[in-house]
Amino acid sequence: MEKFMQFLEERIMPSATKISTQRHMAAIRKGIVATLPLTIVGSFFTILLNVPIDSIAAMLAPYASVIDIPFRYTVGILSLYCSFTIAATLGESYKLNTITSGMLGTLAFLITTVTPTRVTEAVDGVIASGRYINIANLSSQSLFSAILTAILAVEIYNFMQKKNFTLKIPDGVPPEVSNSFIALIPTAVIILLFWFVRYFFNLNINELLTTALTPLKGILAGNSLLGGLLTVLLICVFWVLGIHGPAILGPIIRPFWDMSIAENMEAFAAGVSANALPNIFTEQFLQWFVWIGGAGATLALTLLFLRSKSTYFKKLGKLSFLPGLFNINEPMIFGAPIVMNPILAIPFIVAPLVTTTLSYVLTITNIVPMMMARLPFTVISPIAAWMSTDWSITAGALVIVNFIISVAIYYPFFKVAEKQQLAKELEGNNS
């Protein structure tokens, strides 16, 4: 273990540090971390909306639409906030006006991602006329668009500032006024450019990604270990890139996942043993055996953060523990962050691949049954695995084993990340 950690520090850490301190990578990371209060508070409302106790769920059901509002305006429009924070952070690194940078990033994101739709048929009590936008387009499924458009908008703004493609403002004009006039031409250029690309070339980044992945649908779902590993790999890689993996792959895989668990439930209801059901790689297989604490098995990292010497890591671990216990890990993904983090990205990808393989082997050897029930994703993993496999104790035990494996895989990378964070905290205390 010591030699491996030494290898990480000597070979991986210098390159990772160089990548993580690169201007655009740093802006993405800082911009996403800035939204941490939203993801933490919003996560608790997600838990409240998905309480796995029937009596409490029934009591809260009449208020679901009201309880849902804080989530929709936090995590539900996360990409909108990120477009501003990433652009503002990047603008600050160029010594541009941060508010203007943030607004231009948000403007570019909205033009590129959200199309106002004209009302053609009135909906009583909702909308009678005019236009509306679908806020689902502002959620984390559009995070890649937010990152890309924010960076491009600020780069255009910075280029035009350097080349003096701005209005000349007389001396003595208040800064808040001069900044507004200086940004007039860059704003017009950004509006025209992104408007033209989106509506004349009809370019939609998220749709392009989904279309590009469509040919893979034949191998991403089914009983093939290769297909299962590829699904896990793509979801984790997308998360590392700042893209909501399940949201991107969902339109392709979810119909097959829904079909698979439905077939398993029907077969079980017809008397088939849980060990002889037709499908292994259901969504529930990944949810309970692999995504322990959320995609990337981040509950393991949360546990390590709780014991960290870093003040920030320890506080984040405390804030992320309860959501992580209920399989909600946005606080950890965006708070550590794992997004665009070359060190923590490795175990985030590797740990699920290892636990997927182990779970598959134990399933095909009939040591662990297949999934025959569909529970809310907020049920604690060992309990959910036990219930979803016809009350199999071995399934619950497998979750614990996979969790321990994930902790072991995360540990050396966590120590490297902790060392970096401690150095930052020491530097901050000395400055």
KERO-350315 format. One line per field, with one value per residue (C-alpha): z, x, y. Coordinates in nm, 2 decimals, decimal comma, m for minus. Each point is the difference from the previous one (the first is absolute). Layout:
Z Z ...
X X ...
Y Y ...
//
This chain:
Z 0,00 0,09 m0,34 m0,18 0,18 m0,07 m0,37 0,01 0,16 m0,23 m0,33 0,01 0,23 m0,20 m0,32 0,19 0,17 m0,33 m0,15 0,31 0,01 m0,37 m0,03 m0,15 0,21 0,32 m0,11 m0,06 0,34 0,20 m0,19 0,08 0,36 0,04 m0,05 0,29 0,24 m0,26 m0,06 0,37 0,10 m0,32 0,08 0,33 m0,18 m0,24 0,31 0,13 m0,34 m0,01 0,36 m0,02 0,28 m0,14 0,29 m0,01 m0,38 0,00 0,25 m0,21 m0,33 m0,01 0,05 m0,26 m0,25 0,27 0,15 m0,35 m0,05 0,20 m0,19 m0,34 0,08 0,13 m0,15 m0,26 m0,18 0,10 m0,34 m0,01 0,32 m0,13 m0,32 0,21 0,26 m0,25 m0,23 0,29 0,13 m0,34 m0,05 0,34 m0,10 m0,31 0,22 m0,18 0,17 0,18 m0,01 m0,37 m0,06 0,19 m0,18 m0,34 0,08 0,12 m0,31 m0,24 0,19 m0,01 m0,37 m0,08 0,22 0,06 m0,27 0,10 m0,12 m0,10 0,17 m0,26 0,24 0,34 0,31 0,27 0,31 m0,16 m0,31 m0,25 m0,26 m0,07 0,03 0,26 0,05 0,12 0,32 m0,04 m0,26 0,28 0,22 0,03 m0,32 m0,18 0,21 m0,30 m0,20 0,30 0,02 m0,37 m0,06 0,32 m0,11 m0,36 0,10 0,24 m0,26 m0,25 0,26 0,09 m0,36 m0,08 0,31 m0,09 m0,36 0,12 m0,19 0,25 0,04 0,11 0,33 0,12 0,32 0,31 m0,09 0,30 m0,03 0,01 m0,29 m0,20 0,05 m0,15 m0,31 m0,04 m0,02 m0,26 m0,31 0,16 0,10 m0,35 m0,15 0,25 m0,06 m0,38 0,00 0,23 m0,14 m0,35 0,09 0,19 m0,23 m0,34 0,03 0,24 0,22 0,34 0,20 0,23 m0,30 m0,18 0,28 0,03 m0,38 0,00 0,27 m0,16 m0,20 0,33 0,13 m0,11 0,23 0,29 0,15 0,04 0,17 m0,15 0,25 m0,28 m0,04 0,37 0,04 m0,29 0,14 0,34 m0,17 m0,22 0,29 0,22 m0,27 m0,09 0,37 0,01 m0,30 0,18 m0,20 0,17 m0,11 0,07 m0,17 m0,32 m0,01 0,14 m0,33 m0,14 0,29 0,22 m0,23 0,01 0,38 0,05 m0,23 0,18 0,36 m0,13 m0,15 0,33 0,21 m0,23 0,00 0,38 0,04 m0,22 0,24 m0,15 0,26 0,05 m0,10 m0,34 m0,11 m0,36 0,05 0,20 m0,10 0,11 0,13 0,35 m0,03 m0,05 0,25 0,30 m0,07 m0,18 0,06 0,38 0,11 m0,37 m0,33 0,06 0,34 0,17 0,34 0,04 m0,08 0,24 0,28 m0,07 0,00 0,34 0,13 m0,19 0,15 m0,24 0,15 m0,33 m0,08 0,35 m0,02 m0,35 0,13 0,28 m0,24 m0,26 0,23 0,05 m0,37 m0,09 0,23 m0,21 m0,33 m0,08 m0,07 m0,18 0,31 m0,03 m0,38 m0,02 0,34 0,00 m0,29 m0,21 m0,31 m0,20 0,29 m0,15 0,33 0,14 m0,35 m0,01 0,30 m0,09 m0,33 0,12 0,32 m0,18 m0,28 0,27 0,20 m0,32 m0,10 0,35 0,02 m0,35 0,09 0,32 m0,19 m0,28 0,26 0,18 0,32 m0,02 m0,15 m0,28 0,06 0,02 0,15 m0,07 0,30 0,03 m0,05 0,34 0,19 0,18 m0,23 0,22 0,10 m0,36 m0,14 0,27 m0,08 m0,38 m0,03 0,18 0,35 m0,08 0,28 m0,24 m0,21 0,30 0,09 m0,35 0,03 0,32 m0,18 m0,30 0,23 0,17 m0,34 m0,11 0,32 m0,07 m0,37 0,10 0,29 m0,17 m0,24 0,29 0,19 m0,30 m0,03 0,37 m0,02 m0,27 0,20 0,32 m0,19 m0,13 0,35 0,14 m0,27 0,07 0,38 m0,06 m0,25
X 0,00 0,28 0,18 m0,33 m0,06 0,35 m0,06 m0,31 0,18 0,31 m0,16 m0,37 m0,02 0,23 m0,21 m0,32 0,10 0,09 m0,33 m0,21 0,17 m0,05 m0,22 m0,31 0,01 0,04 m0,29 m0,23 0,10 m0,05 m0,32 m0,15 0,11 m0,17 m0,33 0,06 m0,26 m0,27 0,08 0,02 m0,33 m0,17 0,11 m0,19 m0,32 0,07 0,01 m0,32 m0,17 0,11 m0,04 0,00 m0,26 m0,34 m0,19 0,22 0,00 m0,39 m0,01 0,23 m0,16 m0,26 0,29 0,24 m0,04 0,09 0,28 0,15 0,04 0,33 0,15 m0,11 0,16 0,33 0,11 m0,28 0,16 0,36 0,15 m0,15 0,19 0,32 m0,01 0,03 0,25 0,24 m0,01 0,04 0,30 0,17 m0,06 0,16 0,31 0,02 m0,06 m0,32 m0,31 m0,14 m0,37 0,02 0,19 m0,26 m0,30 0,16 0,06 m0,36 m0,13 0,20 m0,12 m0,37 0,01 0,18 m0,20 m0,35 m0,25 m0,31 m0,31 m0,31 m0,32 m0,24 m0,25 m0,09 0,04 m0,25 0,17 0,34 0,04 m0,24 0,22 0,35 0,32 0,15 0,33 0,06 0,21 0,11 0,24 0,17 0,07 0,33 m0,07 0,10 0,32 0,23 m0,18 0,03 0,38 0,06 m0,21 0,13 0,36 m0,06 m0,19 0,28 0,27 m0,19 m0,04 0,37 0,11 m0,21 0,13 0,36 m0,05 m0,19 m0,32 m0,20 m0,16 0,23 m0,13 0,12 0,19 m0,20 m0,29 m0,09 0,14 m0,34 m0,11 0,32 0,01 m0,35 0,09 0,33 m0,20 m0,25 0,19 0,12 m0,36 m0,14 0,27 m0,07 m0,38 0,04 0,25 m0,18 m0,34 0,13 0,17 m0,31 m0,28 0,16 0,22 m0,25 0,29 m0,11 0,29 m0,20 m0,19 0,32 0,14 m0,31 0,00 0,37 m0,07 m0,31 0,20 0,13 m0,35 0,04 0,28 m0,06 m0,29 m0,05 0,18 0,34 0,28 0,16 m0,32 m0,04 0,35 m0,03 m0,32 0,18 0,31 m0,20 m0,21 0,30 0,21 m0,29 m0,03 0,38 m0,04 m0,28 m0,28 m0,29 0,07 m0,34 m0,17 0,21 m0,03 m0,35 m0,19 0,20 0,02 m0,30 m0,26 0,21 0,05 m0,37 m0,07 0,26 m0,13 m0,36 0,09 0,17 m0,30 m0,25 0,22 0,03 m0,38 m0,05 0,21 0,35 0,28 0,19 0,31 m0,15 m0,15 0,07 0,20 0,31 0,08 m0,31 0,03 m0,05 0,31 0,21 m0,20 0,05 0,32 0,21 m0,13 0,04 m0,06 m0,06 0,19 0,37 m0,08 0,08 m0,12 0,35 0,16 m0,24 0,11 0,37 m0,08 m0,16 0,34 0,21 0,25 m0,12 m0,25 m0,18 m0,01 m0,13 m0,28 m0,10 0,00 m0,24 m0,23 0,01 m0,05 m0,38 m0,08 0,26 m0,16 m0,32 0,19 0,01 0,36 m0,01 0,15 0,30 0,03 m0,02 0,16 0,32 m0,03 0,03 m0,10 0,32 0,21 0,28 0,08 m0,34 m0,14 0,21 m0,16 m0,33 0,02 0,20 m0,19 m0,34 0,17 0,15 m0,32 m0,21 0,22 m0,01 m0,38 m0,04 0,22 m0,19 m0,34 0,09 0,13 m0,34 0,16 m0,20 m0,35 m0,12 m0,22 m0,37 m0,13 0,02 0,05 0,05 0,36 0,02 m0,01 0,32 0,20 0,05 m0,37 m0,11 0,21 m0,13 m0,36 0,04 0,15 m0,28 0,15 0,34 0,25 0,29 m0,11 0,00 0,34 0,13 m0,08 0,21 0,29 m0,02 0,00 0,32 0,16 m0,09 0,15 0,32 0,02 m0,08 0,25 0,34 m0,16 m0,17 0,33 0,16 m0,30 0,01 0,37 m0,08 m0,29 0,20 0,27 m0,26 m0,14 0,34 0,08 m0,33 0,07 0,35 m0,11
Y 0,00 0,24 m0,06 0,05 0,33 0,11 m0,08 0,21 0,29 m0,01 m0,09 0,08 0,30 0,24 m0,05 0,01 0,32 0,16 m0,10 0,11 0,34 0,07 0,31 m0,15 m0,32 0,21 0,22 m0,30 m0,15 0,32 0,09 m0,33 0,00 0,34 m0,17 m0,24 0,17 m0,05 m0,37 m0,08 0,17 m0,12 m0,36 0,00 0,08 m0,29 m0,23 0,15 m0,06 m0,37 m0,12 m0,38 m0,04 m0,04 0,17 0,31 0,01 m0,02 0,29 0,22 m0,10 0,29 0,25 m0,15 0,28 0,26 m0,20 m0,04 0,37 0,05 m0,29 0,14 0,34 m0,15 m0,33 0,03 0,29 m0,06 0,06 0,35 0,09 m0,17 0,19 0,32 m0,12 m0,16 0,30 0,24 m0,20 m0,02 0,38 0,07 m0,20 0,23 0,31 0,07 0,13 m0,31 0,09 0,08 m0,33 m0,20 0,16 m0,05 m0,37 m0,04 0,18 m0,23 m0,31 0,10 0,09 m0,33 m0,23 0,13 0,07 0,21 m0,19 0,19 m0,11 m0,16 m0,14 0,16 m0,21 0,10 0,14 m0,03 0,22 0,16 0,17 0,12 m0,21 m0,24 m0,19 m0,35 0,03 m0,36 0,14 0,20 m0,30 m0,18 m0,19 0,32 0,05 m0,07 0,28 0,23 m0,06 0,03 0,31 0,18 m0,05 0,11 0,31 0,11 m0,07 0,22 0,27 m0,02 0,00 0,31 0,18 m0,07 0,11 0,31 m0,10 0,20 0,34 0,27 0,15 0,35 0,03 0,08 m0,23 m0,22 m0,35 m0,17 0,21 m0,04 m0,38 m0,02 0,20 m0,18 m0,33 0,12 m0,12 m0,33 m0,07 0,07 m0,23 m0,28 0,02 0,00 m0,28 m0,25 0,09 m0,07 m0,33 m0,12 0,10 0,02 m0,30 m0,16 m0,12 m0,15 m0,14 m0,23 m0,15 m0,05 m0,20 m0,22 m0,06 m0,09 m0,26 m0,16 m0,26 m0,14 m0,09 m0,36 m0,07 0,24 m0,20 m0,37 m0,29 0,06 0,09 0,21 0,19 0,06 0,12 0,23 0,15 0,06 0,14 0,25 0,12 0,06 0,16 0,24 0,10 0,07 0,22 0,19 m0,17 m0,17 m0,36 m0,15 0,30 m0,05 m0,38 m0,01 0,05 m0,29 m0,25 0,07 m0,16 m0,32 0,03 0,04 m0,29 m0,22 0,06 m0,04 m0,34 m0,10 0,10 m0,18 m0,32 0,02 0,05 m0,31 m0,21 0,02 0,00 0,33 m0,19 m0,09 0,32 0,11 0,32 0,09 0,36 0,18 0,35 m0,14 m0,22 0,31 0,21 m0,24 m0,19 0,26 0,36 m0,02 0,35 0,11 m0,03 m0,08 m0,16 0,33 m0,10 m0,16 0,34 0,17 m0,23 0,08 0,37 m0,03 m0,12 0,25 0,23 0,27 0,24 0,04 m0,38 m0,08 0,27 m0,12 m0,36 0,10 0,19 m0,28 m0,30 0,01 0,06 m0,26 m0,26 0,05 m0,03 0,37 0,11 0,34 0,17 m0,23 0,00 0,38 0,08 m0,21 0,05 m0,32 0,19 0,08 m0,14 m0,21 m0,17 m0,09 m0,09 m0,31 m0,19 0,15 m0,20 m0,30 m0,09 m0,05 m0,21 m0,23 m0,04 m0,05 m0,29 m0,16 0,04 m0,15 m0,30 m0,07 0,03 m0,24 m0,25 0,02 0,13 0,32 0,01 0,24 0,30 m0,07 0,33 0,37 0,22 0,38 0,09 0,17 m0,34 m0,07 m0,24 m0,32 0,01 0,06 m0,28 m0,23 0,08 0,01 m0,35 m0,18 0,07 m0,14 0,06 m0,07 0,30 0,23 m0,14 0,06 0,37 0,02 m0,19 0,24 0,30 m0,13 m0,06 0,35 0,15 m0,19 0,13 0,36 0,01 0,06 0,26 0,16 0,04 0,17 0,24 0,06 0,09 0,25 0,15 0,02 0,20 0,24 0,05 0,06 0,25 0,17 0,02 0,15 0,26
//
